[in-house]
Every structure is written in structure tokens, then in C-alpha cells.
Amino acid sequence: METHGPLGVIWVSVGLGCFYIALIWINSLLGLMITPLFTLLGTRLFDMMKGKSRKPVSPPAV
């Protein structure tokens, strides 16, 4: 079995730690950014299936 000593173990552990922190960060960002898109799309699809039509919003009176 080949060994690279304590410095190699520390280097690999720092690398893996950074990798997993980046993985958690990107997954939480994806959840925060993509979830509203699916929610809006799902709401629109459910409204269309129920037969509700979207009324155009008139501009506010000045």
C-alpha cells in the first residue's frame, strides 16, 4: 500500500471538504432558483385544467 504521509491526507481532506461545501451550495442555489419556476408553471397549468382564464390586468387609474 502506498502512502503519501500526513500532508497528503490533509491535502485530500481539504479538497474533499471544499468539494462537498460547493456541492451543498450549488444544490441549495438550484433549489432556490428553480422551485419558483416550477411553482409558477404548475399554478398556470392547474388553472388551465380547471378552466379558469387569466383576466388581463388593467393599468391603475392616475
C-alpha positions, 0 to 999 in steps of 0.5 A: 500500500502506498502512502503519501504521509500526513500532508497528503491526507490533509491535502485530500481532506481539504479538497474533499471538504471544499468539494462537498461545501460547493456541492451543498451550495450549488444544490441549495442555489438550484433549489432556490432558483428553480422551485419558483419556476416550477411553482409558477408553471404548475399554478398556470397549468392547474388553472388551465385544467380547471378552466379558469382564464387569466383576466388581463390586468388593467393599468391603475387609474392616475 
